[in-house]
Amino acid sequence: MNRIPLVVLVSGLLSGWPLRAEEPVRIYSGEGIQVRVFFEDEETGEIGGEMTLGGAVLPYTGVADDDGSVEGNLIVGGKSQEFTATTKGDAVTLVTGGKTYRLTAGGKPAPEVAPAPAPGKKTAPAAAMPTMTLKRMELRDVTMGGVVSHTMLIPADWNLAGHVEWSNDGTASWQFNFKITGPNQEKIAALPAITLSYTESKGLKMPAQGTPPPRDLGAWIVELVKKTNQAVSDVRLIDSRRDAAAEAERKALARQLGTNDQGTTTEVHVITIGYRQNGVLMREEMRLMYVRFAPIDNVNIRSQMWTLFTNGIIAAPDADFDRMKPQLIAIAGTVETVPKWWNQMMQVRGQIMQKKAEEAFAEIRRRGEMYDRISDEQFAAWKRWNDQDNEAQRKRIQGIYEVQDYRDRDGSRVELPFHHKHVFSDGQGNYVLTNDYTNKPGAAFEEIQADR
């Protein structure tokens, strides 16, 4: 049995920052995809590792059968996606996302190449790094009963506080919630996603509710920190930019996997802020994925949900930030997923999704059985809703044809053009429309008013 830790950050922690992993057991490559096997258990058949597709690293786990075939799941955009693989000698046929890939054994990840110095410019010698003593720390899944889900290495005099938790929004997804702090206020953090919504009415005299998606995310983050973190002062925005390369990779991956995100906007932002904490001037850099979902837009309201995913936060004293940044990224990159937890996590996600589907169809069938059970009150509620919907549609059509309702002398309603200030009726279906009140018709006519 050969078990090697799988070094991945499933929730996208520090996405776009370089990560380091152990050497894979095997590598399969072909047709724009590379599969790396990091651990396998000959007794149980459990297998896991990473797939690289469209520039994105997709963690996976599965179970191998005696004939060498594998069934499992990979994580795409925080969601589980099934895959199957069959082997024949050194050839592998991988099927996932409705596509088939043919791979062969072998291949190594492309080595990193240091950029060449500019012409006429000498390369400064690398600064000597001080000796560092590291300690292994554990992150526990508090929702799963406190089992160890991840480990990571941090300097011996640093502290780690936090855990892994599952969201309660019904998506069956887990996320990091931790903070690592150093003796000089250095910080590495990963926070749960924030989901907010904003609703405004149309024509209804109701105040807007919720938080609108910000147009300037950097400025919005600064104001959020000012309001929610009383331990800091003098908060200011240093830099706010979009990561075009990361956004392009996500779009390419979505196209390859056939993901339907029509109406949803996804942006990757790198925001740097400064502030004063305990008398020390600090600099903090955060990578955020900003998702605005397709709005609900109808005759009565316009409502939109939006989410901020924290892909990673690092901070250090401003004077030392540039020197500390590579070290902070390296520490964050030591996060390792515990295979036992990964296997249970994937299984329970599948069970939750299956159960939700079963419950939904059971409820649909139950409603069919109750088809003939409708009370007078429920029928009246339906009629009110239907009348309101019909009325709204009628108002839209009137706007197109530039007419409106008037209340006639006998109380009936009549549609007439709305371009005149005065409308007169004789009660017999005859009307006079005028902007000159002095040009009133005969005594048989009386002025009628718009029915609002």
C-alpha positions in Angstrom: 0.0 0.0 0.0 1.4 3.4 -1.0 -0.2 6.4 0.5 1.0 9.9 -0.4 -0.7 13.1 0.9 -2.7 15.0 -1.6 -1.7 18.6 -1.4 -4.5 20.8 -2.7 -6.6 23.7 -1.5 -10.1 22.5 -2.6 -11.9 25.7 -1.7 -9.6 27.8 -3.9 -7.5 29.1 -1.0 -4.8 31.3 -2.5 -6.0 30.5 -6.0 -3.5 31.8 -8.5 -0.6 31.7 -6.0 1.9 28.9 -6.5 1.5 25.7 -4.6 4.0 22.9 -4.0 3.0 19.2 -3.9 4.7 15.9 -3.3 5.8 13.9 -6.4 2.9 12.0 -7.9 2.8 8.2 -8.1 1.8 8.3 -11.7 1.0 10.8 -14.4 -1.2 10.5 -17.5 -1.4 13.1 -20.2 -3.1 13.8 -23.5 -5.7 16.0 -25.3 -5.1 19.0 -23.1 -5.6 17.3 -19.7 -3.1 15.9 -17.2 -4.0 13.5 -14.4 -1.7 13.1 -11.4 -2.2 10.2 -8.9 -1.0 11.2 -5.5 -2.3 8.4 -3.3 -3.8 4.9 -3.7 -4.8 2.2 -1.3 -4.4 -1.3 -2.6 -6.7 -2.7 0.1 -9.7 -0.5 -0.4 -9.1 0.7 -4.0 -9.2 4.3 -2.9 -7.4 6.7 -5.3 -7.0 10.4 -5.4 -5.0 13.3 -6.9 -5.4 16.2 -9.3 -6.5 16.8 -12.9 -5.2 19.9 -14.7 -7.7 21.1 -17.4 -7.8 24.5 -19.0 -5.2 25.8 -16.6 -7.3 24.9 -13.6 -6.3 22.3 -11.0 -9.3 20.0 -10.1 -8.9 17.7 -7.1 -10.4 14.2 -7.5 -11.0 11.0 -5.6 -12.3 7.6 -6.7 -12.4 3.9 -6.2 -10.5 1.5 -8.5 -12.0 -1.9 -9.5 -10.1 -5.1 -10.0 -10.1 -4.6 -13.7 -8.4 -1.2 -13.4 -11.5 0.9 -14.1 -12.1 3.9 -11.8 -15.3 5.7 -10.8 -15.1 8.9 -8.8 -15.7 12.6 -8.5 -13.8 15.7 -9.1 -14.4 19.3 -7.9 -15.2 21.8 -10.5 -16.1 25.3 -9.3 -16.8 24.0 -5.8 -19.2 21.4 -7.1 -18.9 17.6 -7.5 -18.7 16.2 -11.0 -18.6 12.5 -11.8 -15.9 10.8 -14.0 -15.0 7.3 -15.1 -11.7 6.0 -16.3 -10.7 2.7 -18.0 -7.2 1.5 -18.5 -5.6 -0.7 -21.2 -1.9 -1.0 -20.8 -0.5 2.5 -20.6 -3.6 4.0 -22.2 -6.4 5.6 -20.2 -9.8 6.7 -21.5 -11.3 9.3 -19.2 -15.0 10.4 -19.4 -16.2 13.5 -17.5 -18.5 16.5 -18.2 -19.9 14.8 -21.3 -16.5 14.6 -23.0 -14.0 11.8 -23.6 -10.2 12.2 -23.2 -7.6 9.7 -24.3 -4.4 9.8 -22.2 -1.2 7.9 -22.0 1.1 7.2 -19.1 4.1 9.4 -18.6 4.9 13.1 -18.7 6.0 15.6 -16.1 4.7 19.0 -15.1 6.5 21.7 -17.0 9.4 23.0 -14.9 9.3 26.6 -13.8 11.7 28.8 -15.8 13.1 31.9 -14.1 12.6 35.0 -16.3 15.7 36.3 -18.1 17.1 39.6 -16.7 16.6 42.7 -18.8 19.5 43.5 -21.2 22.3 45.4 -19.4 20.7 44.7 -16.0 22.5 42.6 -13.5 20.6 40.1 -11.4 20.9 40.9 -7.7 21.9 37.9 -5.5 19.1 36.2 -3.6 18.8 37.4 0.0 19.8 34.7 2.5 16.7 33.4 4.3 17.0 32.8 8.1 16.7 29.3 9.5 13.1 28.4 10.1 11.6 25.8 12.5 8.2 24.5 11.5 5.5 22.7 13.4 2.6 20.6 11.9 -0.9 21.9 12.8 -4.3 20.3 12.3 -7.5 21.8 10.9 -10.6 19.9 11.9 -14.0 19.6 10.3 -16.3 20.9 13.0 -19.4 19.9 11.1 -18.3 16.3 10.6 -17.7 15.9 14.4 -14.2 17.4 14.7 -12.2 14.9 12.6 -8.9 16.1 11.1 -9.5 17.3 7.5 -6.2 19.1 6.7 -2.8 19.6 8.1 -0.3 22.4 7.5 3.2 23.6 8.5 3.7 26.9 10.2 6.6 28.5 12.0 7.1 27.3 15.6 6.3 30.7 17.1 3.2 31.3 15.0 -0.4 30.4 16.0 -3.3 28.8 14.1 -6.9 29.2 15.0 -9.8 28.0 12.9 -11.4 25.0 11.3 -13.3 23.6 8.3 -17.0 24.1 8.2 -19.9 23.2 5.9 -22.3 25.8 4.6 -25.9 25.7 5.8 -27.4 27.0 2.5 -28.1 23.5 1.2 -25.3 23.4 -1.3 -23.4 20.6 0.4 -20.1 22.6 0.2 -17.4 23.0 2.8 -15.0 25.9 3.3 -12.0 27.1 5.3 -12.4 29.5 8.2 -9.0 30.0 9.8 -6.3 32.6 10.6 -2.6 32.2 11.1 -0.7 34.9 13.0 2.9 35.6 13.6 4.8 37.5 16.3 5.0 40.7 14.2 1.3 40.7 13.2 1.9 38.7 10.1 -1.3 37.0 8.9 -2.6 34.3 6.6 -6.3 33.8 6.5 -9.1 32.1 4.6 -12.7 33.1 5.3 -16.1 31.6 4.4 -17.9 33.0 1.4 -20.2 36.0 1.9 -23.6 35.9 0.0 -25.8 39.0 -0.1 -28.8 40.2 -2.0 -30.5 43.4 -3.1 -34.1 43.9 -4.0 -35.8 47.0 -5.3 -39.5 47.4 -6.2 -41.0 48.7 -9.5 -44.0 50.9 -9.1 -44.6 49.7 -5.6 -43.9 52.2 -2.8 -41.5 49.9 -1.0 -37.9 50.8 0.1 -35.1 48.9 -1.4 -33.8 46.0 0.8 -30.4 44.4 1.2 -26.9 45.4 -0.1 -26.4 46.2 -3.8 -23.5 44.6 -5.6 -20.7 47.1 -5.4 -19.4 48.8 -8.6 -16.1 49.6 -7.0 -15.1 46.5 -5.0 -11.9 47.9 -3.6 -13.7 51.0 -2.1 -16.5 48.7 -0.8 -13.9 46.5 0.9 -12.3 49.5 2.6 -15.6 50.6 4.0 -16.5 47.1 5.1 -13.2 46.9 7.1 -13.8 50.3 8.6 -17.2 49.2 9.9 -16.5 45.7 11.0 -12.9 45.7 12.4 -12.5 48.0 15.3 -8.9 46.8 15.9 -7.6 48.8 13.0 -7.6 52.5 12.0 -6.5 54.7 9.0 -7.9 52.1 6.6 -7.0 53.0 3.0 -7.0 51.5 -0.5 -3.5 50.9 -1.9 -4.4 48.9 -5.1 -7.4 47.2 -6.7 -7.0 45.3 -10.0 -8.6 42.5 -11.9 -6.7 39.3 -12.6 -7.4 38.9 -16.3 -5.3 35.7 -16.6 -7.3 33.9 -13.8 -10.6 35.1 -15.3 -9.6 33.8 -18.8 -8.6 30.4 -17.3 -12.0 30.1 -15.6 -13.9 31.0 -18.8 -11.9 28.4 -20.8 -12.5 25.7 -18.2 -16.3 26.5 -18.2 -16.4 26.2 -22.0 -14.6 22.9 -22.0 -16.8 21.5 -19.3 -20.0 22.9 -20.8 -20.9 24.8 -17.7 -24.0 26.9 -18.1 -23.4 30.2 -16.3 -25.5 32.4 -18.6 -26.4 35.7 -16.9 -23.7 35.2 -14.1 -20.7 37.5 -14.0 -17.5 36.1 -12.4 -14.5 38.4 -11.7 -11.2 37.7 -9.9 -9.9 40.7 -7.9 -6.6 41.4 -6.2 -7.1 44.1 -3.6 -4.4 45.6 -1.4 -5.3 47.8 1.6 -3.3 49.5 4.3 -4.2 50.2 7.9 -2.7 50.8 11.3 -3.0 48.0 13.9 -1.5 48.3 17.4 0.5 51.3 16.3 2.1 49.4 13.3 1.4 50.3 9.7 0.2 47.2 8.0 -0.4 46.1 4.4 -2.9 43.4 3.4 -3.4 41.6 0.1 -6.5 39.6 -0.6 -7.6 37.6 -3.6 -11.4 37.6 -4.1 -13.7 35.9 -6.6 -16.7 38.3 -7.1 -19.8 36.5 -8.5 -23.0 38.3 -9.5 -25.8 35.9 -10.3 -28.4 36.5 -13.0 -31.1 38.8 -11.5 -34.7 38.1 -11.1 -36.5 40.9 -13.0 -40.2 41.0 -13.3 -43.0 43.6 -13.3 -42.9 44.1 -9.6 -39.3 43.7 -8.4 -35.7 43.4 -9.5 -33.6 41.2 -7.2 -30.0 40.0 -7.4 -27.8 37.8 -5.3 -24.0 38.2 -5.2 -21.2 36.3 -3.5 -17.6 37.1 -2.5 -15.3 34.1 -2.2 -12.1 34.7 -0.3 -9.4 32.9 -2.2 -6.7 34.0 0.3 -5.5 36.8 2.6 -2.0 37.7 3.6 -0.7 40.6 5.7 2.5 41.9 7.2 4.0 45.2 8.4 4.1 47.5 5.5 7.9 48.1 5.6 8.5 44.3 5.5 5.6 43.1 3.3 7.5 42.6 0.0 10.2 40.5 1.8 7.6 38.5 3.7 5.1 37.9 0.9 6.9 34.8 -0.6 7.2 33.3 2.8 3.5 33.8 3.6 2.6 32.2 0.3 4.9 29.3 0.9 3.4 28.7 4.4 -0.2 28.8 2.9 1.0 26.2 0.3 1.7 23.6 2.9 -1.9 22.8 3.4 -2.5 19.0 2.9 -5.8 17.3 2.6 -6.2 14.2 4.7 -7.3 11.3 2.4 -9.6 9.7 4.9 -11.6 12.9 5.3 -11.5 13.6 1.5 -13.1 10.2 0.9 -15.9 10.7 3.4 -16.5 14.2 2.2 -17.0 13.1 -1.3 -19.3 10.3 -0.4 -21.5 12.5 1.9 -21.7 15.2 -0.8 -23.0 12.6 -3.2 -25.5 11.3 -0.7 -26.8 14.8 0.1 -27.3 15.6 -3.5 -29.1 12.3 -4.1 -31.3 12.8 -1.1 -32.2 16.4 -2.1 -33.3 15.1 -5.5 -35.3 12.2 -4.0 -37.0 14.6 -1.6 -37.9 17.0 -4.4 -39.5 14.4 -6.6 -41.3 12.9 -3.6 -42.8 16.4 -2.9 -43.8 16.7 -6.6 -45.6 13.4 -6.5 -47.3 14.4 -3.2 -48.6 17.6 -4.7 -50.0 15.5 -7.6 -51.9 13.4 -5.1 -53.3 16.6 -3.6 -54.4 18.0 -7.0 -58.1 18.0 -6.2 -57.7 19.3 -2.7 -58.2 23.0 -2.9 -60.1 25.0 -0.4 -62.2 28.1 -1.1 -59.5 30.2 0.6 -56.8 28.7 -1.6 -58.9 29.2 -4.7 -59.6 32.8 -3.7 -55.8 33.3 -3.2 -55.1 32.0 -6.7 -57.8 34.2 -8.2 -56.3 37.3 -6.5 -52.8 36.4 -7.8 -54.2 35.7 -11.3 -56.1 39.0 -11.3 -53.1 40.9 -10.2 -50.9 39.3 -12.9 -53.5 40.0 -15.6 -53.9 43.6 -14.4 -50.2 44.2 -14.6 -50.1 42.8 -18.1 -53.0 45.0 -19.1 -51.2 48.1 -17.7 -48.1 47.2 -19.8 -50.2 47.0 -22.9 -52.0 50.3 -22.2 -48.6 51.9 -21.9 -47.6 50.6 -25.3 -50.9 51.9 -26.9 -50.8 55.2 -24.9 -54.3 54.7 -23.4 -55.6 54.6 -19.8 -58.7 53.8 -17.9 -61.5 56.3 -17.2 -64.5 55.8 -15.0 -67.6 56.5 -17.0 -70.8 58.1 -15.6 -72.5 54.8 -15.0 -69.4 53.4 -13.1 -68.1 51.3 -15.9 -64.5 51.5 -17.1 -63.5 52.7 -20.6 -60.1 53.0 -22.2 -59.3 56.3 -23.9 -56.1 58.1 -25.1 -54.3 59.8 -22.2 -53.0 62.8 -24.1 -55.8 65.2 -23.2 -56.3 67.0 -19.9 -60.2 66.9 -20.0 -62.5 64.0 -21.0 -66.3 64.4 -21.3 -68.9 61.7 -21.6 -72.7 61.8 -22.3 -73.2 58.4 -20.7 -74.3 57.0 -24.1 -70.8 55.9 -25.4 -69.9 59.3 -26.8 -66.8 61.2 -25.6 -65.1 64.5 -26.1 -61.4 64.9 -25.4 -59.8 68.4 -25.2 -57.0 70.4 -23.6 -59.2 73.5 -23.5 -61.6 73.5 -20.6 -63.5 76.4 -22.1 -64.4 74.3 -25.1 -66.8 72.2 -23.1 -69.5 70.2 -25.1 -73.2 70.6 -24.5 -75.1 70.1 -21.3 -75.5 66.4 -22.0 -71.8 65.9 -21.4 -70.1 65.6 -18.0 -66.4 65.5 -17.3 -65.1 62.1 -16.2 -61.8 61.3 -14.4 -59.0 58.8 -15.0 -59.4 55.7 -13.0 -56.2 55.4 -11.0 
